[in-house]
Amino acid sequence: MSDPVIKRALVSVSDKTGIVEFCRELSVMGVEIFSTGGTLRKLQESGIDAASIATITGFPEIMDGRVKTLHPRIHGGLLAVRGNEDHMAQAKENGIGFIDLVVVNLYPFEATVAKPGVTFEEAIENIDIGGPSMLRSAAKNNESVTVVTDSEDYDRVLEEMRANGGATSRSTRLQLAGKVFELTSRYDRAIADYLAGVQDGGAPREGGDSMTIGLEKELDMRYGENPHQSAGFYRLTDGGGSRCFGEYFRKLHGKELSYNNMLDIAGATGLVEEFRGEEPAAVIVKHTNPCGVAQGGTLVEAYRKAFSTDTQSPFGGIIAFNVPLDMETALAVDEIFTEILIAPDYEEGVLDLLTKKKNRRLVLQKKALPQEVAEYRSTQFGMLVQGRDSGAVSREELKVMTKRRPSEQELDDMLFAWKIAKHVKSNTIVYARNRQTIGVGAGQMSRIDSAKIARSKAAEAGLEIKGSAVASDAFFPFADGLLAAAEAGASAVIQPGGSIRDDEVIAAADEKNLAMVFTSMRHFRH
C-alpha cells in the first residue's frame, strides 16, 4: 500500500507556535484545512483559507466549546481503515470524509496547575477531552493518518510532503504516533496526580496510596558514576508541573555534564539557596559534600574564607555563589582547577577569563530552586518518596539546655553551622565561626569519627577551633561526641536533642561550660 497523500487536515492547537507558517505551507500544497475556536480565528486573520469544524459535523460548538469535535464524522474520518471495503461503504453511507492529518496539542493543564493560587475550577476547565480523543484516533490509524503534537515536527512533515508528492513516510507516521501516546499518558498522569491531591471542592489533601510520575529524557550524560555506566537526565512531571535542568540552569561553557556533575550541581545549589538574598556566600562541594562554606562582605572574601577551610578538596570541585561572579573573585577561583562554577550571573569580562580553560564547566543559575517538592530515590526493589528537607529553625525556636546561655555571636555561629549540617552526609559534625566553616566531618559510621575528622581537617588547614560553634545533624547518643568537641575548643553546640541520654550530655556540657541549644529537628542525609 502506497503512502496516503494528505488532502484534508484538522488543526486545533493551544500552543500556536509556528502554526500559521505551517498551515500556510499546507494550503499552498492544496491541503484543505479545518479548525476550531481560537486556532480558526488566528488562521483566518492571517489570510489562510480554513473552515470551521462545524462544516464537517454539521453541528455547532456548544457548552462553551466543551463539545465540538466529539462526533462520528470526525472520528469516523480518522479511524476508517482505508483498505477495508466495509469501512469505505459505511463512510460513504454516512457522509464521512477522510482526515489525513491531525495537528493538535492539548490544553495547558500542567502549566495551569503549577500557577500559584490556581483554583479547582480553572484546573478542571483545562482538562482537554476532544484533543486527546482526536490524537488517539489518529495515532491508532497511523497507517493512513499523520498526527502532529509538537511544533518541532512541522518542518519534518512539510519536507516529507514536498519530497513525496504530499505524503509522509510510514516510519515518520509511526514515530509521530508514538509521541502521541507518550503525550497523552503523561497528560493523564498529571491530571490523576492533581486530583489525588485535592478533596471535594478543591482543598488540598495528603497524597493517596498510589502515585505516578513521568520521565522524559532532557540530556544525555557523558557517563554514569563510572565511565562504564551509561546515564541520562530526565525531566520530571509529577502532576504539579514539570521540573527540568533547563528551567533552572544553562550551561554556558565546557564539556557535557556527567551523572556525578548533576549530583554535585544539586548539592551545591541546594546549599547556596540557604543564603539567597543574604550577604555574598561561596559554597565549595566535592562528591556532594560541602568542604568549605563562607559568607563575607565581598564575594572574594567569602570565597577565600570557604577555600581556607580545606585547601586540598576544592581541586576539581564545584563552586556555587549566591551573587553574580565578579572579576576579583574569578581571578581568585582561576588559581586552581575547578570542575564546575555556578552563579546567578557573570559580570563583564568574567566569562572571557574563565572560558580559557576548556575543561571547566560554567553554569548560570537562572532562578531559585523549588522548595516544597517531592524527592524520589530508587532502589533495586522499589522507589522511595519524601518531601524535601526544607526545615529550618529561627533564633526564637532554639531551646537553651545549659546553664550558660549562648552569646549573640555564638548564636550566629550555631545557626550558620546548622545550615551547613543539613547538607552534609550523615553522620555530620560541622565547626563554624564568623560565617565560615572551620572543619567538616561527613559520612562516618559513628558521630565521634566525624568529630575527629572535622577536627583533623581544621588542623590541616591551620584553622583554630577554639571559640567556634559545633553542629551535629542528629543527637549525641553519648557524651563522648560532645566531649570531643569541647576538647577541640568549641564553645557552643547546636543539636536536635532527643537522646535517652540527653541529661548526661547536658551535664557534660555544663561541666565544660559549653552553651548548648536543641533544635528539636533532625537533618539526616543518607
C-alpha positions as CSV (number, residue, x, y, z in Angstrom):
1,M,0.0,0.0,0.0
2,S,1.4,3.4,-1.0
3,D,1.7,6.2,1.5
4,P,-1.5,8.2,1.6
5,V,-1.4,11.8,0.2
6,I,-2.5,14.4,2.7
7,K,-5.6,16.1,1.3
8,R,-7.5,17.2,4.4
9,A,-6.1,18.4,7.8
10,L,-7.7,19.1,11.1
11,V,-5.9,21.7,13.1
12,S,-6.6,22.8,16.7
13,V,-3.8,23.9,19.0
14,S,-3.4,25.7,22.3
15,D,0.2,26.4,21.7
16,K,0.2,28.3,18.4
17,T,3.9,28.5,17.9
18,G,4.6,28.2,14.2
19,I,1.0,27.1,13.3
20,V,0.4,30.0,10.9
21,E,3.5,29.3,8.9
22,F,2.8,25.5,8.9
23,C,-0.7,25.9,7.7
24,R,0.2,28.4,5.1
25,E,2.5,25.9,3.5
26,L,-0.1,23.2,3.7
27,S,-2.5,25.5,2.0
28,V,0.0,26.2,-0.8
29,M,0.2,22.4,-1.3
30,G,-3.6,22.2,-1.8
31,V,-4.4,20.7,1.6
32,E,-8.0,21.6,2.8
33,I,-7.8,22.8,6.4
34,F,-10.5,22.6,9.1
35,S,-10.1,24.2,12.5
36,T,-11.8,25.2,15.8
37,G,-12.1,28.2,18.1
38,G,-9.1,30.4,18.6
39,T,-7.0,28.4,16.1
40,L,-9.6,29.0,13.4
41,R,-9.7,32.7,14.1
42,K,-5.9,33.0,14.0
43,L,-5.6,31.2,10.7
44,Q,-8.4,33.2,9.1
45,E,-7.0,36.5,10.4
46,S,-3.6,35.5,8.9
47,G,-5.3,35.1,5.5
48,I,-5.2,31.3,5.4
49,D,-8.2,29.5,3.9
50,A,-9.5,27.5,6.8
51,A,-13.1,26.3,7.5
52,S,-14.8,25.6,10.8
53,I,-15.1,22.0,12.0
54,A,-18.8,22.6,12.0
55,T,-18.7,22.3,8.2
56,I,-17.8,18.7,8.7
57,T,-20.0,17.8,11.6
58,G,-23.0,19.9,10.7
59,F,-23.2,20.8,14.4
60,P,-22.1,24.0,16.2
61,E,-19.6,24.1,19.0
62,I,-21.7,24.0,22.2
63,M,-21.3,24.2,26.0
64,D,-18.5,26.8,26.0
65,G,-16.5,24.8,23.5
66,R,-16.6,21.6,25.6
67,V,-18.3,19.8,22.7
68,K,-17.1,20.4,19.2
69,T,-15.0,17.5,17.8
70,L,-16.7,14.5,19.6
71,H,-18.6,13.5,16.5
72,P,-18.8,10.4,14.2
73,R,-17.9,12.4,11.2
74,I,-14.6,13.4,12.9
75,H,-13.6,10.1,14.4
76,G,-15.0,8.1,11.5
77,G,-12.8,10.2,9.2
78,L,-9.8,9.4,11.4
79,L,-10.4,5.8,12.2
80,A,-11.7,4.4,8.9
81,V,-9.3,1.7,7.6
82,R,-8.8,2.8,4.0
83,G,-8.3,-0.7,2.6
84,N,-11.4,-2.1,4.4
85,E,-14.4,-2.3,2.0
86,D,-16.9,-2.3,4.8
87,H,-15.3,0.8,6.3
88,M,-15.4,2.5,2.9
89,A,-19.0,1.6,2.4
90,Q,-20.1,2.8,5.8
91,A,-18.1,6.1,5.4
92,K,-19.9,6.8,2.1
93,E,-23.3,5.8,3.5
94,N,-22.8,8.2,6.5
95,G,-21.3,11.1,4.6
96,I,-17.9,10.7,6.3
97,G,-14.9,12.3,4.6
98,F,-11.4,11.1,5.5
99,I,-9.0,13.2,7.6
100,D,-5.4,12.6,6.6
101,L,-3.5,15.0,9.0
102,V,-4.3,15.9,12.6
103,V,-2.4,18.8,14.2
104,V,-3.3,19.1,17.9
105,N,-1.7,20.0,21.2
106,L,-3.5,20.0,24.4
107,Y,-4.9,22.5,26.9
108,P,-2.0,23.5,29.2
109,F,-3.1,21.6,32.2
110,E,0.3,21.1,33.8
111,A,1.2,24.8,33.4
112,T,-2.2,25.8,34.8
113,V,-2.0,23.8,38.0
114,A,1.6,24.9,38.5
115,K,0.5,28.6,38.8
116,P,0.3,30.0,42.3
117,G,-3.3,30.3,43.5
118,V,-4.9,28.3,40.7
119,T,-8.5,27.4,41.6
120,F,-10.0,24.0,41.2
121,E,-12.4,25.3,38.6
122,E,-9.6,26.7,36.5
123,A,-7.8,23.3,36.7
124,I,-10.9,21.4,35.6
125,E,-11.5,23.6,32.7
126,N,-8.0,22.9,31.4
127,I,-8.6,19.2,31.2
128,D,-8.7,18.6,27.4
129,I,-11.2,16.0,26.2
130,G,-11.6,16.4,22.5
131,G,-7.9,16.8,21.9
132,P,-6.7,13.5,23.4
133,S,-9.6,11.7,21.7
134,M,-8.6,13.0,18.2
135,L,-4.9,12.3,18.9
136,R,-5.6,8.7,19.9
137,S,-7.9,8.1,17.0
138,A,-5.3,9.5,14.5
139,A,-2.4,7.7,16.2
140,K,-4.3,4.3,16.2
141,N,-4.8,4.7,12.4
142,N,-1.2,5.7,11.7
143,E,-1.2,3.5,8.6
144,S,-3.3,6.2,6.9
145,V,-3.2,9.3,9.2
146,T,-0.3,11.6,10.1
147,V,-0.6,13.1,13.6
148,V,1.5,16.0,14.9
149,T,1.6,17.2,18.5
150,D,4.9,19.1,18.6
151,S,5.7,22.3,16.6
152,E,9.3,20.9,16.3
153,D,7.9,18.3,13.8
154,Y,6.2,20.8,11.5
155,D,9.3,21.2,9.2
156,R,9.9,17.5,9.1
157,V,6.3,16.8,7.9
158,L,6.5,19.6,5.3
159,E,9.8,18.3,3.9
160,E,8.5,14.8,3.5
161,M,5.3,16.0,1.8
162,R,7.3,18.1,-0.7
163,A,9.6,15.1,-1.4
164,N,6.8,12.5,-1.6
165,G,4.0,14.2,-3.6
166,G,2.1,15.3,-0.5
167,A,2.6,12.1,1.6
168,T,4.6,11.3,4.7
169,S,6.6,8.1,5.2
170,R,5.3,5.1,7.2
171,S,8.3,5.4,9.6
172,T,7.5,9.0,10.3
173,R,3.9,8.3,11.0
174,L,4.8,5.5,13.4
175,Q,7.2,7.8,15.3
176,L,4.7,10.6,15.5
177,A,2.0,8.2,16.7
178,G,4.4,7.0,19.5
179,K,4.8,10.6,20.6
180,V,1.0,10.9,20.9
181,F,0.7,8.1,23.4
182,E,3.7,9.4,25.4
183,L,2.0,12.8,25.5
184,T,-1.5,11.6,26.4
185,S,-0.2,9.2,29.1
186,R,1.8,12.0,30.7
187,Y,-1.2,14.3,30.4
188,D,-3.4,11.8,32.1
189,R,-0.8,11.2,34.9
190,A,-0.7,14.9,35.6
191,I,-4.5,15.1,35.9
192,A,-4.7,12.0,38.1
193,D,-1.9,13.3,40.4
194,Y,-3.6,16.6,40.7
195,L,-7.0,15.1,41.5
196,A,-5.3,12.8,44.1
197,G,-4.1,15.9,45.8
198,V,-7.4,17.6,46.3
199,Q,-10.6,16.9,48.3
200,D,-14.2,17.7,47.3
201,G,-14.3,21.4,46.4
202,G,-10.6,21.6,45.6
203,A,-9.0,21.8,49.0
204,P,-5.5,20.2,49.3
205,R,-5.1,16.8,51.0
206,E,-2.4,14.4,51.6
207,G,-1.3,12.1,48.7
208,G,-3.1,8.8,48.1
209,D,-1.7,5.3,48.3
210,S,-0.6,5.4,44.7
211,M,1.2,7.9,42.5
212,T,2.6,8.3,39.0
213,I,5.5,10.2,37.7
214,G,6.5,11.0,34.2
215,L,10.1,11.0,33.0
216,E,11.3,12.4,29.6
217,K,15.0,12.5,28.6
218,E,16.3,16.0,28.6
219,L,20.1,15.4,28.5
220,D,22.5,12.6,27.7
221,M,25.1,12.3,30.3
222,R,28.8,11.8,29.4
223,Y,28.6,8.7,31.5
224,G,27.2,7.5,34.9
225,E,29.0,7.4,38.2
226,N,31.8,5.5,36.4
227,P,32.8,5.6,32.7
228,H,31.5,2.1,32.0
229,Q,28.0,3.1,33.1
230,S,25.6,4.9,30.7
231,A,23.3,7.6,32.1
232,G,20.8,10.3,31.1
233,F,19.0,13.1,32.9
234,Y,15.2,13.1,32.7
235,R,12.8,16.0,33.2
236,L,10.2,15.1,35.8
237,T,6.5,15.6,35.7
238,D,4.5,14.8,38.8
239,G,1.1,16.5,38.5
240,G,2.3,19.9,39.7
241,G,4.0,20.9,36.5
242,S,7.4,19.7,35.3
243,R,10.9,20.1,36.7
244,C,13.9,20.1,34.4
245,F,17.5,21.2,34.3
246,G,16.9,23.8,31.6
247,E,14.3,25.6,33.6
248,Y,16.7,26.4,36.4
249,F,20.2,26.3,34.7
250,R,22.0,27.0,31.5
251,K,25.4,25.6,30.7
252,L,27.5,28.4,29.2
253,H,30.8,26.6,28.6
254,G,32.6,23.3,28.9
255,K,32.2,19.6,28.2
256,E,28.9,17.7,28.5
257,L,27.8,17.0,32.1
258,S,28.2,13.7,33.7
259,Y,25.9,11.9,36.2
260,N,28.2,12.9,39.1
261,N,28.3,16.5,37.8
262,M,24.5,16.7,38.1
263,L,24.5,15.3,41.7
264,D,27.2,17.9,42.6
265,I,25.3,20.7,41.0
266,A,22.2,19.7,43.0
267,G,24.3,19.5,46.2
268,A,26.0,22.9,45.7
269,T,22.9,24.8,44.6
270,G,20.8,23.2,47.3
271,L,23.2,24.6,49.9
272,V,23.8,28.0,48.3
273,E,20.0,28.5,48.3
274,E,20.2,28.7,52.1
275,F,21.9,32.1,51.6
276,R,19.7,33.5,48.9
277,G,19.1,37.3,49.5
278,E,21.9,37.4,52.1
279,E,25.5,38.7,52.1
280,P,27.8,37.1,49.5
281,A,28.3,33.4,50.0
282,A,30.5,30.8,48.4
283,V,29.9,27.1,48.6
284,I,32.6,24.5,47.6
285,V,31.4,20.9,47.1
286,K,33.3,17.7,46.5
287,H,31.4,14.4,45.9
288,T,28.2,16.2,47.0
289,N,29.6,17.1,50.4
290,P,30.4,20.8,51.2
291,C,34.1,21.1,52.0
292,G,34.1,24.8,52.6
293,V,31.3,27.4,53.0
294,A,31.6,31.1,54.0
295,Q,30.0,34.5,53.8
296,G,31.8,37.8,53.6
297,G,31.4,41.5,53.0
298,T,32.5,40.8,49.4
299,L,32.3,37.7,47.3
300,V,36.1,37.3,47.1
301,E,36.3,37.4,50.9
302,A,33.6,34.7,51.1
303,Y,35.4,32.6,48.6
304,R,38.8,33.0,50.3
305,K,37.3,32.0,53.6
306,A,35.5,29.0,52.1
307,F,38.6,27.8,50.3
308,S,40.7,28.2,53.5
309,T,38.5,25.5,55.2
310,D,40.1,22.8,53.1
311,T,42.7,23.8,50.5
312,Q,43.0,20.3,49.0
313,S,39.5,19.2,48.3
314,P,38.4,22.2,46.1
315,F,40.7,21.0,43.3
316,G,38.3,19.5,40.7
317,G,35.4,20.5,42.9
318,I,32.2,22.5,42.3
319,I,31.7,26.1,43.5
320,A,28.4,27.9,43.7
321,F,27.8,31.6,44.5
322,N,24.7,33.4,45.7
323,V,25.5,36.6,43.9
324,P,27.0,37.4,40.4
325,L,30.6,36.3,39.9
326,D,32.8,39.4,39.7
327,M,36.3,39.7,38.2
328,E,38.2,39.8,41.5
329,T,36.6,36.5,42.7
330,A,37.0,35.0,39.2
331,L,40.7,35.7,39.3
332,A,40.9,34.0,42.7
333,V,39.0,31.0,41.5
334,D,41.1,30.7,38.4
335,E,44.2,30.0,40.6
336,I,43.1,26.3,40.8
337,F,41.2,23.9,38.5
338,T,37.5,23.6,39.3
339,E,35.2,21.2,37.6
340,I,32.1,23.5,37.7
341,L,31.3,27.1,38.6
342,I,27.7,28.1,39.2
343,A,26.5,31.7,39.6
344,P,23.3,33.7,39.1
345,D,25.2,35.9,36.7
346,Y,28.7,36.6,35.4
347,E,29.9,40.2,35.4
348,E,31.5,41.8,32.3
349,G,34.8,40.1,31.3
350,V,34.5,37.2,33.7
351,L,33.3,34.7,31.0
352,D,36.2,35.7,28.7
353,L,38.6,34.9,31.5
354,L,37.1,31.6,32.7
355,T,36.4,30.1,29.3
356,K,40.1,29.9,28.5
357,K,40.1,26.6,30.4
358,K,38.2,24.2,28.1
359,N,37.5,21.5,30.7
360,R,35.8,23.9,33.2
361,R,32.0,24.0,33.0
362,L,30.3,27.3,33.6
363,V,26.7,27.2,34.7
364,L,24.2,30.0,35.0
365,Q,21.5,29.5,37.7
366,K,18.5,31.3,36.2
367,K,16.2,31.2,39.2
368,A,15.6,29.8,42.7
369,L,15.1,26.1,43.1
370,P,11.7,24.8,44.2
371,Q,11.5,24.1,47.9
372,E,8.2,22.3,48.7
373,V,8.6,19.4,46.3
374,A,8.8,15.7,46.4
375,E,12.2,13.9,46.2
376,Y,12.5,10.5,44.6
377,R,15.1,7.9,45.2
378,S,15.3,4.5,43.5
379,T,16.4,1.1,45.0
380,Q,16.7,-2.2,43.3
381,F,13.3,-3.2,44.8
382,G,11.3,0.0,44.6
383,M,11.0,3.8,44.9
384,L,11.3,6.0,48.0
385,V,9.4,9.2,48.0
386,Q,9.7,12.0,50.6
387,G,9.2,15.7,50.9
388,R,12.3,17.8,50.5
389,D,14.1,18.7,53.8
390,S,13.3,22.4,53.8
391,G,13.1,22.6,57.5
392,A,14.7,25.5,59.3
393,V,14.8,26.9,62.8
394,S,14.9,30.5,64.0
395,R,16.6,32.0,66.9
396,E,13.3,32.1,68.8
397,E,12.8,28.3,68.3
398,L,16.1,27.3,69.8
399,K,15.9,25.8,73.3
400,V,18.8,26.6,75.6
401,M,19.6,23.5,77.6
402,T,22.7,24.5,79.5
403,K,23.3,26.8,82.5
404,R,25.3,29.1,80.3
405,R,23.3,30.9,77.6
406,P,25.0,31.4,74.3
407,S,26.2,34.9,73.3
408,E,24.8,36.6,70.2
409,Q,28.0,35.7,68.3
410,E,27.6,32.1,69.4
411,L,24.0,32.0,68.2
412,D,25.1,33.4,64.8
413,D,27.8,30.7,64.6
414,M,25.4,27.9,65.6
415,L,22.7,28.9,63.1
416,F,25.3,29.2,60.3
417,A,26.8,25.7,61.2
418,W,23.2,24.3,61.3
419,K,22.5,25.4,57.8
420,I,25.6,23.6,56.6
421,A,25.0,20.5,58.6
422,K,21.7,19.9,56.8
423,H,23.6,19.5,53.5
424,V,26.4,17.2,54.8
425,K,26.1,13.4,54.6
426,S,25.4,11.8,58.0
427,N,26.9,11.3,60.4
428,T,27.7,15.1,60.4
429,I,29.8,17.4,62.5
430,V,30.4,21.0,61.4
431,Y,32.6,23.5,63.2
432,A,32.0,27.2,62.2
433,R,32.9,30.7,63.4
434,N,32.3,34.1,61.9
435,R,30.2,32.8,59.0
436,Q,32.9,30.3,57.9
437,T,33.3,26.6,58.2
438,I,36.3,25.6,60.3
439,G,36.1,21.9,59.9
440,V,33.6,19.4,58.3
441,G,33.3,15.8,59.2
442,A,31.0,13.8,56.9
443,G,29.5,10.4,56.2
444,Q,31.1,8.4,59.0
445,M,29.6,5.3,60.7
446,S,29.9,7.0,64.2
447,R,29.5,10.6,65.2
448,I,32.7,10.5,67.2
449,D,34.6,9.7,64.0
450,S,33.0,12.6,62.2
451,A,34.1,14.9,65.1
452,K,37.7,13.6,64.8
453,I,37.7,14.1,61.0
454,A,36.3,17.7,61.4
455,R,39.0,18.5,64.0
456,S,41.7,16.9,61.8
457,K,40.6,18.9,58.7
458,A,40.7,22.1,60.7
459,A,44.2,21.4,62.0
460,E,45.4,20.6,58.4
461,A,44.0,23.9,57.2
462,G,45.6,25.8,60.2
463,L,42.3,27.0,61.5
464,E,41.6,27.4,65.1
465,I,38.5,25.6,66.5
466,K,38.7,27.4,69.8
467,G,35.6,29.5,70.3
468,S,33.7,28.0,67.4
469,A,30.3,26.5,67.3
470,V,29.7,22.9,66.5
471,A,26.6,21.5,64.8
472,S,25.5,17.9,64.8
473,D,22.8,16.7,62.4
474,A,21.4,14.3,64.9
475,F,21.5,14.0,68.7
476,F,24.6,12.9,70.5
477,P,23.8,9.3,71.7
478,F,26.6,9.6,74.3
479,A,28.5,12.4,75.9
480,D,31.8,11.3,74.1
481,G,31.0,13.2,70.9
482,L,30.2,16.4,72.8
483,L,33.3,16.0,75.0
484,A,35.4,15.6,71.8
485,A,34.1,18.9,70.6
486,A,34.8,20.6,73.9
487,E,38.3,19.2,73.9
488,A,38.8,20.6,70.4
489,G,37.9,24.0,71.7
490,A,34.3,24.5,70.7
491,S,32.4,26.8,73.0
492,A,28.8,26.3,71.7
493,V,26.8,23.3,70.5
494,I,23.6,23.0,68.3
495,Q,21.9,19.7,68.0
496,P,18.4,18.2,67.7
497,G,18.3,16.6,71.1
498,G,16.0,13.6,71.8
499,S,18.5,11.0,73.0
500,I,17.6,8.9,76.1
501,R,20.9,10.2,77.4
502,D,20.2,13.9,76.9
503,D,20.6,14.6,80.6
504,E,24.0,13.0,80.6
505,V,25.0,15.1,77.5
506,I,23.6,18.3,79.1
507,A,25.5,17.6,82.3
508,A,28.8,17.1,80.3
509,A,28.2,20.4,78.5
510,D,27.6,22.2,81.8
511,E,30.8,20.7,83.2
512,K,32.8,22.1,80.3
513,N,31.0,25.4,80.4
514,L,29.5,25.0,77.0
515,A,26.4,26.7,75.7
516,M,24.1,24.2,74.1
517,V,20.8,24.6,72.3
518,F,18.3,22.0,71.0
519,T,16.5,22.4,67.6
520,S,14.1,19.5,68.0
521,M,14.7,18.9,64.3
522,R,17.0,16.3,62.8
523,H,18.8,16.6,59.5
524,F,19.9,13.1,58.5
525,R,21.2,12.9,54.9
526,H,21.9,9.5,53.6
